[in-house]
Amino acid sequence: MRTDNAAYIERDLAHVWHPCTQMKDHEQVPLIPIRRGQGVWLEDFDGKRYLDANSSWWVNLFGHANARINAAVSAQLEQLEQVILAGCTHEPVIRLSEALTGVAPAGLTRCFYADNGSSAVEVAVKMSFHYWRNVGRSAKRRFITLSNSYHGETLGALAVGNVALYKSIYQPLLMDVITVPSPDCYEREPGQTWAQHSRAQFEHMQAALDRHSEQTAAVIVEPLVQCAGGMRMYDPVYLQLLRAACDRHQVHLIADEIAVGFGRTGTLFACEQAGIRPDLLCLSKGLTAGYLPLSAVLTTEALYAAFYDEYTKLTAFLHSHSFTGNPLACAAALACLDIFRTDAVLERNRMLSAHLGARARALAAHPHVAEVRQHGMIVAAELVRNKASREPYPWQERRGLAIYRHALSRGVLLRPVGDVVYFMPPYVITPEEIDLMVEVAREGIELATCD
């Protein structure tokens, strides 16, 4: 049997339906069959290597085939691979819950597990709604969200997001939410700082809370970076204002840190940069350093207490997943947190992010790059047709796809969000690999905008 790229592509296209993909594209854009990974590098079946510049959809923190995480998962596999978490428990989920509540913002003391980011958002949304019902305020059933936000693909998560590309076709299936303008600092006025713009944009949220708080269960936001919305960013002052307003209006604050948690923005959790604690914190992706599906929702004793009663009161939170708290995934997550604890990861990331930012900011000189922006280990360059007016390219031209294809030819796996080229590499990347990644992106931008 053939074992080259072409053989695997043929077998794949006979049966596999890929996510976030127009499958007809693969008539022109070949799949990349990956045979193995090591560190920041992936290798296909023809022996070609690719630098994983987007951490395999933002999940991989410490490189592929990390020896410490491999050992932890392997050791757990010899003990227990899976057990129902309703009525049973196991050491990895206990230790992980202790570890997470130990590093999360103070006051988040309870962990509820699911198996992916969208599911975590579903849990948080249902938990907030159910809390208000349990405490006798059943009118509080609506949610406030930001324009350009993204919280996942299941129906509840999709409803509280706002990226039309993912949401519009399913609108008839979705609950109604209140959407306010994002604090996205790409939209700031000339001469306006990020903090000034973010503060000014909060007026929209304040007005929504003033008007709708009696019917609002929670506000949900992606702290600091709207990743799937084009890596748009804002200042921590917005989160400070939001926390205070939610407290005044007795509305929950849900922080979706699925993409930005675990060091991506420069601190372990993005909320730390605002000095706030959400009522519900959603985590996934980097939780297991990209090894296994796992998500967690952390919340407070006060919220937990509203569900704690005699069974006949029917206040229990009955949401469940078959693989809730899977021992193998918990073992990977524990190994991930241990690396943070022992290896000065955030300190090294500050050096790496400074180097990445310095190299990437040179892209801003390009006549079709409107902005280069950064929060920690997330850097994005926004392509436009007209730099002065910031007129975007028509989306149908798919300039980002041209950059993706060029990068593959040069051994770098870049996956732009539309016409936004971004870098979100594993934390084990070297300065030299950063230089390669940014240089290949520069070449791709030149080729994609040369007409």
C-alpha positions as CSV (number, residue, x, y, z in Angstrom):
1,M,0.0,0.0,0.0
2,R,1.3,3.5,-0.9
3,T,2.2,5.7,2.0
4,D,3.0,9.0,0.3
5,N,1.0,12.2,0.6
6,A,-1.0,11.6,-2.5
7,A,-2.2,8.2,-1.2
8,Y,-3.5,9.6,2.1
9,I,-5.1,12.6,0.3
10,E,-7.1,10.2,-2.0
11,R,-8.2,8.1,1.0
12,D,-9.2,11.1,3.0
13,L,-11.3,12.8,0.3
14,A,-13.2,9.6,-0.2
15,H,-14.7,9.8,3.3
16,V,-13.6,12.7,5.6
17,W,-15.6,16.0,5.8
18,H,-13.2,18.6,7.3
19,P,-14.2,21.4,9.6
20,C,-14.4,25.0,8.6
21,T,-13.8,24.1,5.0
22,Q,-15.4,24.3,1.6
23,M,-14.5,20.8,0.5
24,K,-14.4,21.8,-3.1
25,D,-11.4,24.0,-2.3
26,H,-9.4,20.8,-2.1
27,E,-9.6,20.3,-5.8
28,Q,-7.1,23.2,-6.0
29,V,-5.6,23.4,-2.5
30,P,-4.2,20.0,-1.5
31,L,-4.6,18.6,2.0
32,I,-1.4,18.2,4.1
33,P,-1.3,14.7,5.5
34,I,0.7,15.0,8.7
35,R,2.8,12.0,9.8
36,R,4.3,13.3,13.0
37,G,5.2,16.4,15.0
38,Q,8.1,17.4,17.1
39,G,8.4,20.8,18.9
40,V,7.1,23.5,16.6
41,W,7.5,21.3,13.5
42,L,5.0,19.1,11.7
43,E,6.1,16.6,9.0
44,D,4.1,15.1,6.1
45,F,4.4,11.7,4.5
46,D,6.7,13.0,1.8
47,G,9.1,14.2,4.5
48,K,8.4,18.0,4.1
49,R,8.4,19.9,7.4
50,Y,6.1,22.8,8.4
51,L,6.5,25.3,11.2
52,D,3.2,25.3,13.2
53,A,2.7,29.1,13.4
54,N,-0.9,28.8,14.7
55,S,-0.4,26.1,17.3
56,S,-2.7,23.7,15.6
57,W,-5.7,26.0,16.0
58,W,-4.4,27.8,19.1
59,V,-4.2,24.7,21.3
60,N,-0.5,23.6,21.4
61,L,1.6,25.4,24.0
62,F,4.7,23.3,24.6
63,G,5.3,21.7,21.2
64,H,4.3,18.5,19.6
65,A,5.4,15.2,21.3
66,N,6.4,17.0,24.4
67,A,8.3,14.4,26.5
68,R,6.8,15.5,29.9
69,I,3.2,15.5,28.7
70,N,3.7,12.3,26.8
71,A,5.0,10.6,30.0
72,A,2.1,11.9,32.1
73,V,-0.6,10.6,29.6
74,S,1.3,7.3,29.2
75,A,1.5,6.8,33.0
76,Q,-2.2,7.6,33.4
77,L,-3.1,5.2,30.5
78,E,-1.7,2.4,32.6
79,Q,-4.0,3.2,35.5
80,L,-7.4,4.5,34.3
81,E,-8.5,5.7,30.8
82,Q,-12.1,6.7,31.5
83,V,-14.8,6.5,34.2
84,I,-18.1,8.2,34.6
85,L,-17.8,11.4,36.7
86,A,-21.4,11.2,37.9
87,G,-21.2,9.3,41.2
88,C,-17.4,8.5,40.7
89,T,-14.3,10.5,40.9
90,H,-10.6,10.0,40.3
91,E,-7.2,11.4,41.4
92,P,-6.4,13.4,38.2
93,V,-9.7,15.3,38.2
94,I,-9.3,16.1,41.9
95,R,-5.7,17.3,41.5
96,L,-6.6,19.3,38.4
97,S,-9.5,21.0,40.2
98,E,-7.2,21.9,43.1
99,A,-4.5,23.2,40.7
100,L,-6.9,25.3,38.6
101,T,-8.6,26.9,41.5
102,G,-5.1,27.6,42.9
103,V,-4.0,29.6,39.8
104,A,-7.3,31.2,38.7
105,P,-8.4,34.6,39.9
106,A,-9.2,34.4,43.6
107,G,-12.7,33.3,44.4
108,L,-13.2,30.9,41.6
109,T,-13.4,27.7,43.7
110,R,-15.6,25.3,41.7
111,C,-14.8,23.4,38.5
112,F,-17.3,21.9,36.1
113,Y,-15.9,19.9,33.2
114,A,-16.9,19.4,29.6
115,D,-14.9,18.3,26.5
116,N,-14.5,21.3,24.2
117,G,-14.7,25.1,24.2
118,S,-18.2,25.4,22.7
119,S,-19.4,23.0,25.4
120,A,-17.8,25.1,28.1
121,V,-19.7,28.2,26.8
122,E,-22.9,26.1,26.8
123,V,-22.3,25.2,30.4
124,A,-21.7,28.8,31.4
125,V,-24.7,30.1,29.6
126,K,-27.0,27.5,31.1
127,M,-25.5,27.8,34.5
128,S,-26.1,31.6,34.6
129,F,-29.6,31.2,33.4
130,H,-30.3,28.4,35.9
131,Y,-28.8,30.3,38.8
132,W,-31.2,33.2,38.4
133,R,-34.1,30.8,38.1
134,N,-33.0,29.0,41.3
135,V,-32.8,32.2,43.3
136,G,-36.2,33.4,42.2
137,R,-35.3,35.9,39.4
138,S,-36.5,34.0,36.4
139,A,-36.9,37.2,34.3
140,K,-33.1,37.3,34.0
141,R,-32.8,35.1,30.9
142,R,-31.1,37.2,28.3
143,F,-27.4,37.6,27.4
144,I,-25.4,40.6,26.3
145,T,-22.5,40.1,23.9
146,L,-20.1,42.1,21.8
147,S,-20.2,42.7,18.1
148,N,-17.6,40.6,16.2
149,S,-17.4,38.1,19.1
150,Y,-17.0,34.3,18.7
151,H,-17.8,31.7,21.4
152,G,-18.2,28.5,19.5
153,E,-20.4,26.5,17.1
154,T,-23.0,24.8,19.2
155,L,-26.3,26.6,19.1
156,G,-26.1,28.3,22.5
157,A,-22.5,29.3,21.9
158,L,-23.3,30.5,18.4
159,A,-26.2,32.6,19.7
160,V,-24.0,34.6,22.0
161,G,-21.4,35.1,19.3
162,N,-21.6,37.7,16.5
163,V,-19.4,36.7,13.5
164,A,-21.9,36.6,10.6
165,L,-19.9,34.1,8.6
166,Y,-20.6,31.4,11.2
167,K,-23.9,32.6,12.6
168,S,-26.2,34.1,9.9
169,I,-27.3,30.9,8.3
170,Y,-28.4,29.4,11.6
171,Q,-30.1,32.6,12.9
172,P,-33.6,31.0,12.9
173,L,-32.4,28.4,15.3
174,L,-30.8,30.8,17.8
175,M,-32.0,32.5,21.0
176,D,-32.2,36.3,20.8
177,V,-29.3,38.2,22.5
178,I,-28.4,41.8,23.0
179,T,-25.4,42.9,21.0
180,V,-23.4,46.0,21.7
181,P,-20.4,47.5,19.7
182,S,-17.0,45.9,20.5
183,P,-14.2,47.9,22.1
184,D,-12.1,46.8,19.1
185,C,-9.2,49.3,19.0
186,Y,-8.7,48.9,15.2
187,E,-11.7,51.2,15.0
188,R,-10.2,53.9,17.2
189,E,-9.9,57.5,16.0
190,P,-6.5,58.9,14.8
191,G,-4.5,59.9,17.9
192,Q,-6.8,58.0,20.3
193,T,-5.1,55.5,22.6
194,W,-6.3,52.0,23.1
195,A,-7.4,52.9,26.6
196,Q,-9.3,56.0,25.5
197,H,-11.1,54.1,22.7
198,S,-12.0,51.2,25.0
199,R,-13.3,53.5,27.7
200,A,-15.4,55.4,25.2
201,Q,-16.8,52.2,23.7
202,F,-18.0,51.1,27.1
203,E,-20.7,53.7,27.0
204,H,-22.6,51.3,24.7
205,M,-22.4,48.5,27.2
206,Q,-23.3,50.8,30.0
207,A,-26.5,51.9,28.2
208,A,-27.4,48.2,27.5
209,L,-27.0,47.3,31.1
210,D,-29.0,50.4,32.3
211,R,-31.8,49.4,30.0
212,H,-31.8,45.6,30.2
213,S,-30.3,44.5,33.5
214,E,-33.6,43.2,34.9
215,Q,-33.8,40.8,32.0
216,T,-30.1,40.0,31.7
217,A,-28.5,36.9,33.1
218,A,-24.9,37.6,32.0
219,V,-22.5,39.5,29.8
220,I,-20.1,37.3,27.9
221,V,-16.8,38.5,26.4
222,E,-13.5,37.3,25.1
223,P,-11.0,39.2,27.3
224,L,-8.6,41.4,25.3
225,V,-8.6,39.5,22.0
226,Q,-11.5,38.6,19.7
227,C,-9.6,35.8,18.0
228,A,-12.0,34.3,15.4
229,G,-13.2,37.9,14.7
230,G,-9.9,38.7,13.0
231,M,-7.6,39.0,16.1
232,R,-9.1,42.3,17.0
233,M,-7.9,43.6,20.4
234,Y,-8.8,46.1,23.1
235,D,-7.5,47.6,26.4
236,P,-7.9,46.0,29.8
237,V,-9.7,49.1,31.1
238,Y,-12.8,47.8,29.3
239,L,-12.9,44.7,31.6
240,Q,-12.4,46.8,34.7
241,L,-15.4,49.0,33.7
242,L,-17.5,45.9,32.8
243,R,-16.8,44.1,36.1
244,A,-17.9,47.1,38.1
245,A,-21.0,47.6,35.9
246,C,-22.0,43.9,36.2
247,D,-21.7,44.2,40.0
248,R,-23.9,47.3,40.1
249,H,-26.6,45.7,37.9
250,Q,-26.4,42.2,39.5
251,V,-25.5,40.6,36.2
252,H,-23.0,37.7,35.8
253,L,-19.7,38.2,33.9
254,I,-18.7,35.3,31.7
255,A,-15.1,35.4,30.6
256,D,-14.4,33.2,27.6
257,E,-10.7,32.6,27.9
258,I,-10.8,29.4,25.7
259,A,-8.4,30.9,23.2
260,V,-6.6,33.6,25.3
261,G,-6.0,31.7,28.5
262,F,-2.8,29.9,29.6
263,G,-0.3,32.6,28.8
264,R,-1.4,33.7,25.3
265,T,-1.8,37.4,26.2
266,G,1.2,37.6,28.5
267,T,-0.4,36.6,31.8
268,L,-1.7,33.2,32.7
269,F,-5.3,34.5,32.3
270,A,-6.1,37.6,30.3
271,C,-8.5,38.8,33.1
272,E,-5.4,39.3,35.3
273,Q,-4.3,42.3,33.3
274,A,-7.5,44.1,34.4
275,G,-7.3,42.8,38.0
276,I,-10.8,41.3,37.8
277,R,-12.5,38.0,38.6
278,P,-15.3,36.9,36.3
279,D,-18.3,34.9,37.8
280,L,-17.7,32.2,35.2
281,L,-14.4,31.4,33.5
282,C,-14.4,29.2,30.4
283,L,-11.2,27.3,29.6
284,S,-10.2,24.8,26.9
285,K,-7.6,24.7,24.1
286,G,-4.3,25.2,26.0
287,L,-5.8,23.6,29.1
288,T,-4.2,20.3,28.0
289,A,-1.5,22.0,25.9
290,G,-3.3,20.7,22.8
291,Y,-3.1,17.0,23.7
292,L,-6.7,15.9,24.4
293,P,-10.2,17.5,24.4
294,L,-11.1,19.0,27.7
295,S,-12.8,22.1,28.9
296,A,-13.6,23.6,32.3
297,V,-15.9,26.3,33.7
298,L,-14.7,27.8,36.9
299,T,-17.2,29.6,39.1
300,T,-17.8,30.9,42.7
301,E,-19.1,29.4,45.9
302,A,-22.1,31.7,45.7
303,L,-23.1,30.5,42.3
304,Y,-22.5,26.8,43.3
305,A,-24.6,27.3,46.4
306,A,-27.7,28.2,44.4
307,F,-27.8,24.6,43.0
308,Y,-27.0,22.8,46.3
309,D,-30.2,21.5,47.9
310,E,-32.4,18.5,48.4
311,Y,-32.9,16.5,45.2
312,T,-36.7,17.0,45.3
313,K,-36.2,20.8,45.1
314,L,-35.1,20.2,41.4
315,T,-32.3,22.7,41.6
316,A,-29.5,20.4,40.4
317,F,-27.4,21.3,37.3
318,L,-28.0,18.2,35.2
319,H,-25.8,19.1,32.2
320,S,-23.5,16.2,31.4
321,H,-21.0,14.9,28.8
322,S,-19.9,11.3,28.6
323,F,-16.2,12.2,28.8
324,T,-16.6,14.8,31.5
325,G,-13.3,15.0,33.4
326,N,-11.6,12.3,31.4
327,P,-8.6,11.0,33.4
328,L,-6.2,11.1,30.4
329,A,-7.1,14.7,29.5
330,C,-6.8,15.7,33.2
331,A,-3.3,14.1,33.3
332,A,-2.3,16.1,30.3
333,A,-3.7,19.3,31.8
334,L,-1.8,18.6,35.1
335,A,1.5,18.2,33.2
336,C,0.8,21.4,31.3
337,L,0.3,23.3,34.6
338,D,3.4,21.7,36.0
339,I,5.4,23.1,33.1
340,F,4.1,26.6,33.8
341,R,5.0,26.1,37.5
342,T,8.6,24.9,37.0
343,D,9.8,26.4,33.7
344,A,9.3,30.2,34.0
345,V,7.1,30.0,30.9
346,L,5.6,33.5,31.2
347,E,9.0,35.0,31.7
348,R,10.4,33.4,28.6
349,N,7.3,34.3,26.7
350,R,7.9,38.0,27.5
351,M,11.2,37.7,25.7
352,L,9.7,35.8,22.8
353,S,6.8,38.2,22.5
354,A,9.1,41.1,22.4
355,H,11.1,39.5,19.6
356,L,8.0,38.5,17.7
357,G,6.5,42.0,18.1
358,A,9.7,43.7,16.9
359,R,9.9,41.5,13.8
360,A,6.2,41.7,13.0
361,R,5.9,45.5,13.4
362,A,8.2,45.8,10.4
363,L,5.2,44.5,8.3
364,A,3.4,47.8,9.1
365,A,5.6,49.5,6.5
366,H,3.9,47.6,3.7
367,P,1.5,49.7,1.7
368,H,-1.3,47.2,2.2
369,V,-0.9,46.5,5.9
370,A,-3.2,48.8,7.9
371,E,-2.1,47.8,11.4
372,V,0.1,45.3,13.3
373,R,-1.3,44.7,16.8
374,Q,-0.2,42.5,19.7
375,H,-1.2,41.1,23.0
376,G,1.5,38.9,24.3
377,M,2.1,35.9,22.1
378,I,-0.7,36.9,19.7
379,V,0.4,39.2,16.9
380,A,-1.8,40.1,13.9
381,A,-1.3,42.1,10.7
382,E,-4.4,43.5,8.9
383,L,-4.4,43.6,5.1
384,V,-6.3,46.3,3.3
385,R,-6.8,47.5,-0.3
386,N,-6.3,51.1,0.7
387,K,-4.1,52.0,3.7
388,A,-5.3,55.6,4.0
389,S,-9.0,54.8,4.1
390,R,-8.6,51.2,5.5
391,E,-10.8,50.0,2.7
392,P,-10.7,46.1,2.9
393,Y,-10.1,43.8,0.0
394,P,-13.3,42.2,-1.2
395,W,-13.6,38.9,0.8
396,Q,-14.2,37.0,-2.5
397,E,-10.6,37.7,-3.6
398,R,-9.3,35.5,-0.7
399,R,-6.0,37.2,-0.3
400,G,-5.3,35.3,2.9
401,L,-5.6,32.0,1.0
402,A,-2.8,33.2,-1.3
403,I,-0.6,33.8,1.7
404,Y,-1.5,30.4,3.2
405,R,-0.4,28.7,0.0
406,H,2.8,30.6,-0.3
407,A,3.7,29.8,3.3
408,L,3.1,26.1,2.8
409,S,5.6,26.2,-0.1
410,R,8.1,27.7,2.2
411,G,7.5,25.2,5.1
412,V,5.3,27.4,7.4
413,L,1.8,26.6,8.3
414,L,0.0,30.0,8.5
415,R,-3.8,30.1,8.4
416,P,-5.0,33.7,8.1
417,V,-8.4,34.7,9.4
418,G,-9.7,36.2,6.2
419,D,-7.2,38.9,5.3
420,V,-5.7,39.0,8.8
421,V,-2.3,37.3,9.0
422,Y,-1.6,36.3,12.6
423,F,1.1,34.5,14.6
424,M,0.2,32.4,17.6
425,P,3.0,29.9,17.8
426,P,3.8,27.3,20.5
427,Y,5.8,28.7,23.4
428,V,8.8,26.5,22.6
429,I,9.5,28.5,19.4
430,T,13.0,30.0,19.0
431,P,13.9,33.5,17.9
432,E,15.3,32.1,14.7
433,E,12.1,30.3,14.0
434,I,10.1,33.5,14.7
435,D,12.3,35.2,12.1
436,L,11.5,32.5,9.5
437,M,7.8,32.7,10.3
438,V,7.6,36.5,9.9
439,E,9.8,36.6,6.8
440,V,7.6,34.0,5.1
441,A,4.5,36.0,6.0
442,R,6.2,39.1,4.5
443,E,6.8,37.3,1.3
444,G,3.2,36.0,1.2
445,I,1.8,39.5,1.8
446,E,4.0,40.8,-1.1
447,L,2.7,38.1,-3.4
448,A,-0.9,38.5,-2.4
449,T,-1.1,42.2,-2.8
450,C,1.2,42.8,-5.9
451,D,-1.6,43.5,-8.4
